Amino acid sequence: MREGWIDSARGVAIILVVLFHAVINLDLVGLAGPWSRLAYTLDTFRMPLFFFLSGLLAPSLLARPLREVLRTRCLNLIYLYVLWCLLLGIFRGLLPHPPPDAFASLARILVEPNVYLWFLYTLCLFTLVGWLTRRLPAWLVVGAALIVSAVFAAGLVSTGDVPWDKTFRYWFFFVLASRAAPTVRSVVPRMRLAHVVGAGVAYVVVLGFFLYVADDRIIFVRPMLGLLAVAAGCGLGVIIARVPALDFVRHLGTRTLPIYVVHAFPITAAAALLTQRNIDWPPGTGLVAVPLLTLVAILLALALDRLITGRIRGIFDFPVARWTAKGPAGVGQRAYSVT
């Protein structure tokens, strides 16, 4: 049975993912306005929350035989990752002012994860590592993940590739959630508004301190920020799930996959079409442009999902249903959620 607070928290996370990419792309054409100052904040909040929520749902999967894990989860993730990398790469290559390596980068998508779709690739890797380490003591695996994430987040170690660095940076949150899932799923639903506000205020205060007073690259600071973001994000999911008027956020949390793989198309198209236009935008345009583009990207993704669901296989799921079916009943796994 689905847990409303998890779907609501995922809805918050996917909105922040789209908003972040809208900010980054519109900033290239000078249209991000005051939103550009929030880019770092969005980066320290959205992905720790996303990976933590993914880890919460991992224990039952990791308890299955490796063959079933590969078939029901990894095959689907890698297929969708490669498919949408190819579609996005071709699309961006045909836009005005395409990236110089738009087509060449397609050949390296398994070595250099795509900057928009790397989450799918990373989630597959985390699942495999989680299965291989499932019998090791929790303290050992979580401790190792914390150290790895901390050194990459502090910039002490780098692969030279942003998606790979982020993969190591956020490993801790997936591992922690996968090992503490029963406790988290028992405690979080009991959170109240005061707890959520407290976690949110703590996140903002700590973030502000290390942004403007101290150095946020001190080791273990960013994992600490991520934990505060997770607490606030999960608590926010609980509050949203209790408000019927905000049910659309929970709905977005059940459709994270279509939104995740589609949103980069309208966002990158908007940036490409506005590049070198030299338009004299009225004051305040950036304040409206970012949320507007975010809304358009989400609505287009939902429209495409609605159009395709039940009609065409192979767009948001693996094309051969029986290959990724789980259990003896042969129930197909349709990956509406990337978590």
C-alpha positions in Angstrom: 0.0 0.0 0.0 1.3 3.5 -0.9 2.2 5.9 1.9 0.8 9.3 1.2 3.6 11.2 2.9 6.2 9.5 0.8 4.4 10.4 -2.4 3.9 13.9 -1.2 7.6 14.3 -0.3 8.6 12.9 -3.7 6.2 15.5 -5.2 8.1 18.2 -3.4 11.5 16.8 -4.5 10.5 16.5 -8.2 9.2 20.1 -8.2 12.5 21.2 -6.8 14.4 19.2 -9.5 12.5 20.9 -12.3 12.8 24.3 -10.6 16.5 23.9 -10.2 17.0 23.0 -13.9 14.8 25.9 -14.9 16.9 28.3 -12.8 20.2 26.9 -14.3 19.0 27.2 -17.9 17.3 30.6 -17.6 20.3 32.0 -15.8 22.3 31.3 -19.0 20.1 33.9 -20.8 19.9 36.3 -17.9 16.3 35.4 -17.0 16.7 33.6 -13.7 16.4 36.9 -11.7 16.5 36.4 -7.9 16.0 32.7 -8.4 19.6 32.3 -9.3 20.5 32.9 -5.6 18.5 29.9 -4.7 20.3 27.5 -7.0 22.7 26.3 -4.3 19.9 25.9 -1.7 17.9 23.8 -4.1 20.9 21.7 -4.8 21.5 20.9 -1.1 17.8 20.1 -0.5 16.4 18.2 -3.5 18.8 15.4 -4.1 19.4 14.3 -0.5 15.6 14.1 -0.1 15.2 12.3 -3.4 17.8 9.7 -2.7 16.6 9.2 0.9 13.1 8.5 -0.3 14.5 6.1 -2.8 16.4 4.3 -0.1 13.2 4.0 2.0 11.6 1.8 -0.6 14.7 -0.4 -1.2 14.7 -3.0 1.6 12.1 -5.3 0.1 13.8 -5.1 -3.3 17.3 -5.8 -1.8 16.0 -8.9 0.0 15.2 -10.6 -3.4 17.6 -12.8 -5.4 20.1 -10.8 -7.5 18.5 -12.1 -10.7 15.2 -10.7 -9.8 16.8 -7.4 -8.7 18.5 -7.1 -12.1 15.3 -8.0 -14.0 12.7 -6.0 -12.1 14.7 -2.9 -11.3 18.1 -2.5 -13.0 17.0 -3.6 -16.5 14.2 -1.0 -16.5 16.3 1.8 -15.1 19.2 1.3 -17.6 16.8 0.9 -20.5 15.0 4.2 -19.6 18.3 6.0 -18.9 19.8 5.0 -22.3 16.5 5.7 -24.2 15.9 9.1 -22.8 19.6 10.1 -23.0 19.5 9.4 -26.7 16.2 11.3 -27.2 17.4 14.2 -25.2 20.8 14.3 -26.9 19.3 14.3 -30.4 16.7 16.9 -29.3 19.4 19.2 -27.9 21.6 18.7 -30.9 18.9 19.9 -33.2 18.2 23.1 -31.2 19.7 26.5 -32.0 23.1 26.9 -30.4 23.5 23.2 -29.5 26.3 22.1 -27.1 29.5 21.5 -29.1 29.6 17.8 -28.0 25.8 17.2 -28.1 26.0 14.1 -30.3 29.5 12.9 -29.3 28.5 12.8 -25.6 25.8 10.2 -26.5 28.5 7.6 -27.0 29.8 8.2 -23.4 26.5 8.1 -21.4 27.5 4.9 -19.6 30.9 6.3 -18.7 29.9 10.0 -18.1 26.4 10.0 -16.8 24.0 12.6 -18.4 23.7 15.8 -16.4 19.9 15.7 -16.5 19.2 12.0 -16.3 22.1 10.7 -14.1 19.7 9.9 -11.2 18.4 6.8 -13.1 21.9 5.6 -13.7 23.0 6.2 -10.1 19.9 4.6 -8.7 20.7 1.4 -10.6 24.3 1.5 -9.2 23.0 2.1 -5.6 20.6 -0.8 -5.9 23.4 -3.1 -7.0 25.8 -2.0 -4.3 23.0 -2.2 -1.8 22.4 -5.8 -2.7 26.1 -6.7 -2.6 26.5 -5.2 0.8 23.2 -6.2 2.3 24.7 -8.8 4.7 27.4 -6.4 6.0 26.8 -4.7 9.4 24.7 -1.5 9.0 27.2 0.6 11.0 29.9 -0.4 8.6 28.0 0.3 5.3 26.4 3.5 6.6 29.7 4.7 8.1 31.6 4.1 4.8 28.9 5.8 2.8 29.0 8.8 5.1 32.8 9.2 4.8 32.7 8.8 1.0 29.8 11.3 0.7 31.5 13.8 3.0 34.9 13.8 1.2 33.2 14.3 -2.2 30.8 17.0 -0.8 33.8 18.8 0.7 35.7 18.7 -2.6 38.6 16.8 -1.1 38.2 14.2 -3.8 36.7 14.6 -7.3 36.3 12.5 -10.4 36.3 15.6 -12.6 32.8 14.8 -13.7 29.8 16.5 -12.0 27.3 13.6 -12.1 29.9 11.1 -10.8 30.8 13.5 -8.0 27.1 13.9 -7.1 26.7 10.1 -7.2 29.3 9.7 -4.4 28.1 12.8 -2.6 24.6 11.4 -2.2 25.3 7.7 -1.6 25.0 8.2 2.1 21.4 9.2 2.0 20.3 6.2 0.0 22.2 3.8 2.3 21.0 5.4 5.5 17.4 5.2 4.4 17.7 1.6 3.2 19.1 0.5 6.5 16.8 2.6 8.7 13.6 2.3 6.7 11.4 0.5 9.2 12.2 3.1 11.9 11.9 6.1 9.6 8.5 4.9 8.2 7.3 4.4 11.8 8.5 7.7 13.2 8.0 10.2 10.3 4.2 9.9 10.0 4.0 11.1 13.7 5.7 14.4 12.9 3.7 17.5 13.6 3.9 21.0 12.2 6.2 22.2 15.0 8.7 19.4 14.1 8.6 20.4 10.4 9.0 24.1 11.1 11.9 23.3 13.5 13.7 21.2 10.9 13.1 23.8 8.2 14.4 26.7 10.4 17.4 24.6 11.4 18.2 23.9 7.8 17.9 27.6 6.8 20.0 28.8 9.8 22.8 26.2 9.3 22.8 26.8 5.5 23.0 30.6 6.0 25.8 30.3 8.6 28.0 28.2 6.3 27.2 30.3 3.3 27.9 33.7 4.7 30.0 33.1 7.9 31.9 29.8 7.7 33.0 27.5 4.9 30.4 25.0 3.8 33.1 22.9 2.3 34.3 21.8 5.7 34.0 18.0 5.8 30.7 16.6 7.1 28.9 20.0 6.8 27.0 19.1 3.6 25.9 15.7 4.9 24.6 17.5 8.0 22.8 20.0 5.8 21.4 17.1 3.8 20.1 15.4 6.9 18.3 18.6 8.0 16.8 18.8 4.5 15.6 15.2 4.6 14.0 15.8 8.0 12.2 19.0 6.7 11.3 17.4 3.4 9.9 14.2 4.9 8.0 16.2 7.5 6.6 18.5 4.8 5.4 15.4 3.0 3.5 14.4 6.1 1.8 17.8 6.4 1.0 18.0 2.7 -0.6 14.5 2.8 -3.0 15.7 5.5 -4.3 18.6 3.4 -6.7 17.5 0.7 -6.2 20.8 -1.2 -2.5 19.8 -1.7 -3.3 16.4 -3.1 -1.8 17.5 -6.5 1.6 17.4 -4.8 1.1 13.7 -3.8 -0.1 13.0 -7.4 3.2 14.5 -8.8 5.0 12.1 -6.4 3.4 9.1 -8.1 4.5 10.4 -11.5 8.1 11.3 -10.9 9.5 9.3 -13.7 7.6 11.0 -16.6 8.3 14.4 -15.1 12.0 13.6 -14.5 12.8 12.3 -18.0 10.6 14.8 -19.9 11.2 18.1 -18.1 14.6 18.8 -19.6 13.1 19.0 -23.2 11.0 22.2 -22.7 13.6 23.7 -20.3 16.6 23.4 -22.6 14.5 24.4 -25.6 13.4 27.6 -23.9 17.1 28.5 -23.1 18.2 27.6 -26.6 15.5 29.7 -28.3 16.2 32.7 -26.1 20.0 32.6 -26.5 21.5 35.7 -28.3 18.0 37.3 -28.7 19.1 40.5 -26.9 15.6 41.1 -25.6 15.0 44.0 -23.2 13.0 42.2 -20.6 10.8 44.2 -18.3 11.8 44.4 -14.6 10.7 41.4 -12.7 10.4 39.1 -15.7 12.9 36.6 -14.1 10.8 36.4 -11.0 7.9 35.0 -13.1 9.8 33.2 -15.8 11.3 30.5 -13.6 8.1 29.2 -12.0 6.3 29.6 -15.3 8.8 27.4 -17.1 8.7 24.9 -14.2 4.9 24.7 -14.4 5.0 24.3 -18.2 7.6 21.6 -18.1 5.7 19.6 -15.4 2.4 20.0 -17.3 3.9 18.8 -20.6 5.4 15.8 -18.9 2.0 14.9 -17.3 0.2 15.4 -20.6 2.6 13.1 -22.4 2.3 10.5 -19.6 -1.5 10.7 -19.9 -1.4 10.3 -23.6 1.0 7.3 -23.6 0.0 5.4 -20.5 -1.9 2.2 -21.4 -1.3 2.8 -25.1 2.4 2.5 -25.9 5.0 0.5 -24.1 8.7 1.2 -24.1 8.4 5.0 -23.4 8.2 5.1 -19.6 8.8 1.3 -19.0 10.6 -1.6 -20.5 9.0 -2.6 -23.9 8.7 -6.3 -23.0 6.4 -6.6 -20.0 7.3 -10.2 -19.1 11.0 -9.4 -18.9 10.5 -7.1 -16.0 7.5 -8.8 -14.4 7.9 -9.6 -10.7 6.8 -12.6 -8.8 5.1 -15.7 -10.0 1.9 -13.9 -10.8 3.7 -12.0 -13.5 2.5 -8.6 -12.5 4.3 -6.1 -14.7 6.4 -3.3 -13.1 5.5 0.0 -14.5 8.1 2.6 -13.2 6.0 5.7 -12.8 8.3 6.7 -9.9 12.0 6.8 -10.2 12.2 5.9 -6.6 
